[in-house]
Amino acid sequence: MPDHSFSDSSHPDPVHEASDPGTTGLSPVHCSLSSGPETGVGSSLEAAASTANPFALRAAMSSLLPDGRPATALECWDADGNQIGVWPMHIARPIPGMRTMRVPNAPLYETAGTPMLARGRELECLVSMMTHLRDDPRLPSVIFAQNMQAEGPVWDALQTMAAQQKISLEVIETWQRSVLKRPTAGTAEAYLAQQISSRKRKMLRRKRRRLEAIAPASLVVTQDPAHIPEAFHRYCQTEDSGWKGRDRTSLNHHPADARYFRDLLISLAMENHAFIAELVQSGRTIASGLFVLCAKEVVFMRTAYEEASAALSPGVLLDWMVTEHLYENTVFSLLDSSTDGAINANLMLWSQRRPMAHVVIDCRSASLTGKALTAYQRTRLQAKQQKIRLLGRR
């Protein structure tokens, strides 16, 4: 799950609409901070965007956030009225007296923060967005963006703007996220053979046989929105039975968060953009995962497994069986594990990598707020890393 550096319980200022011309010499681009049932990426932009972010989809943004607020996003349209950019974000107050834009809307749970921008128009959209934040006095001009893809055309456009001194771009943290890239192999068997050592494959096959020897086990995938609530309830029970339940970090201990996940999955499933996968044995869920989809990318949001079966690695077996299921049943290009910098990507089943970053973007370039937020987030990162080191020594 992604790291979250602060929790903002305050409500944002009223959402308003405005427009800014792009400054790239192309046709005007209109930009606004929006909220409501029509906010978010529609089907045309989903097909045309150069990056995927399921939390930017209209179906996802229709769900109220855990604190009850509606989701908001900075959106761009071209002169012909075509939606060409959506970047989910909200106004936050990390410390008293400081207002910033925060990406994503639910940073504890939304594992992607990269905007969805029309392919070939990334720089145009970003210039318009940054100009809007810089020039509108009602909005903060500094962004703390988590879970950004640190590669690709959106990242390149940000680097270009920074090099031109149109913005300041400060990288707070980088890490490698485990992903599965489908074009690597034509089948799940071929992929696993190429990407996983023979020793690990033998070990997993042995555990799978041991699991099957106890009782038949199978992967059950729930996509029907009418059945998502039942599958989600089983997920929560599985999660609550382990260490998350003991630490009171499971969703069952946080009803507002559980409601958000349930509503998000139902809304996305209605558009064929979500499913829940369960490893089931004798009618009992021993591992479960929550998945959302956007364009041709699958995002593995959250996982849980039954600790009583831990010796058989049910979580890893779920990953194995989901890999087989995706190759056989889904048109996809990539599976994103959603891990943050605290997770060692080498421990994951999928050996390919996607570079990720948390960044501070200052639309005024080197403003006092930008410098203060950068210092604050770096201090938070140092404290988090120290905590991880101390826990690792125990």
Secondary structure as UniProt FT lines:
FT   STRAND          30..35
FT   TURN            37..38
FT   HELIX           43..48
FT   HELIX           54..56
FT   HELIX           58..61
FT   TURN            66..67
FT   STRAND          72..77
FT   TURN            79..80
FT   STRAND          83..88
FT   STRAND          90..92
FT   TURN            96..97
FT   STRAND          100..103
FT   TURN            107..109
FT   STRAND          116..118
FT   TURN            119..120
FT   HELIX           122..135
FT   TURN            137..138
FT   STRAND          142..149
FT   HELIX           152..163
FT   TURN            164..165
FT   STRAND          168..181
FT   HELIX           182..184
FT   HELIX           188..195
FT   HELIX           198..214
FT   STRAND          217..222
FT   TURN            225..227
FT   HELIX           228..240
FT   HELIX           243..246
FT   TURN            247..248
FT   HELIX           251..253
FT   HELIX           255..269
FT   TURN            270..272
FT   STRAND          274..281
FT   TURN            282..283
FT   STRAND          284..294
FT   TURN            295..296
FT   STRAND          297..305
FT   HELIX           307..312
FT   HELIX           314..329
FT   STRAND          334..336
FT   TURN            341..342
FT   HELIX           345..347
FT   STRAND          352..362
FT   TURN            363..364
FT   HELIX           368..393
//
